[in-house]
Amino acid sequence: MSGRFNEAVEKHRKLILDTFDYVWRNPETGYREVKTNKYLKEAFEKLGYELTLAGNIPGFYTVVDTGRPGPEVLVLGEMDSLICPDHPEADPETGAVHCCGHAAQIGAFIGIAAALKEPGVLDSLSGRIRLCAVPAEELIEIEYRSKLKEQGIIKSYGGKSEFLRRGYFDGVDVALMVHTTVDSVPSAFKSWVGCLAKSVIYKGRSAHAGGSPWNGCNALYAAQLGLSAINSIRETFKESDVIRVHPIITKGGNAVNAIPDEVIVESYVRGRTFKAIEDANAKVNRALVGAALSLGANVDIRDYPGYAPLVNSAAMLELAAEAAGEVEELPEFEYRDRVGSGSTDMGDLSCVMPVVHPYVPGAEGISHGATYKIADPDLACVASAKWQLAMIELLLKNGGERAKHVKAEYVPEFSSTEEFFKYVDSLECSGCRINYSEDKSSAEVKL
């Protein structure tokens, strides 16, 4: 990385760390990032940027034009937090906390924006850089996002997917972002699993739990059987498909003296490929429906497109490793030739353009847990900004030759954004899966 990029980042070290600190202290979950969005908007405008705002949801983007023709590189900063009420620094009212590292990401993101405004920084580059503050990467609060969808505010649960659908990434050639890790070295996996999100509503019949339980149909027992049935089919999932199913009960009943008539379960079905996800989901649905049928209950299974499997571009992985080697503060980059079992909406972008999603050290504790913290903000924020700028420089110098090569050799899974969303939308399905006869002596089942 050329010295001017390093100096440009160092000049704004205080801004970077102050931004990280603010976002860490003001955690907000997906599509609720009001304070974070306002803070970033004002910071970008103070730097002299003109923004395109998402409007009815948090987030924005801006385009830095070098004044010379060339490719366009998208750089992303994720604004949302998780929910972990046990974390010592969680918001006492919402339980929200940045126990995944997005606060550090945003610190690096503002550092990149500030550095790109320094005199002479763009002189050797061609093309454009699109900086995007994006909401809702963590796929949580499915019920809340379903309401946003019903209201027509969003069409996708993930922020990057939503922005892609809205056309905010039209014209982008390659995309990158750097996440924080608890590991000691910068790294990247070959790929990550995708996921399907599920809301499962078991429907029974309420009755007095002590006086006349025989008049009821216990939706909680049906849900418990459904979860047991899922556990019983786990050995049918192939290791190579990296299937993960991890349901939680978000509503277990209304009163202890009433037979539960409605119980709600949320889950993901994760897998290495779309086919693996669809096959595993069919088995999961069969288990859930069978449990309801065994007790005479019903079940409304609502399947929502989650995130596509992420496939890092081989050329972008090479670029990330090379760029990491140019940042003095970073240890040696480590490539992990395997499939990660987490999911991210960066996978949706990888379906239509070359991307890279590597990790920078600086955190410690258990990711998504109560012990997570940013132990080294200099690494997680400042060095991360330098790493991303080094990638931008490699992509856009020499007339953008490297970015052109990356795009030319990448074969996306879908030929267009329209084709991608046509497939993704076909995964959505909802409705009660059992149609009983009047006397419940027979039933028609839809899996």
Secondary structure, DSSP 4 states (H G I P E B T S, - for coil): --HHHHHHHHHTHHHHHHHHHHHHHS---TT--HHHHHHHHHHHHHTT---EE-SSSS-EEEEEE-SS---EEEEEEE---EE-TTSTTS-TTT-EE-TTSHHHHHHHHHHHHHHTTSTTTTTTB-SEEEEEEE---S---HHHHHHHHHTTS-S-SSHHHHHHHHTTTTT--EEE--EE-SSSS-EEEEEE-EEEEEEEEEE-B--BTTT-GGG-B-HHHHHHHHHHHHHHTGGGS-GGGT-EE--EEEE--S-TTB--SEEEEEEEEEESSHHHHHHHHHHHHHHHHHHHHHHT-EEEEEEEEEEPPEE--HHHHHHHHHHHTT-TTS---EEEEEEES---THHHHHTTS-EE--EE--EES-TTSTT-EES-HIIIIIIHHHHHHHHHHHHHBGGGHHHHHHHHH---SSSSHHHHHHHHHHT-B-SB-EEE-TTSS-EEE--
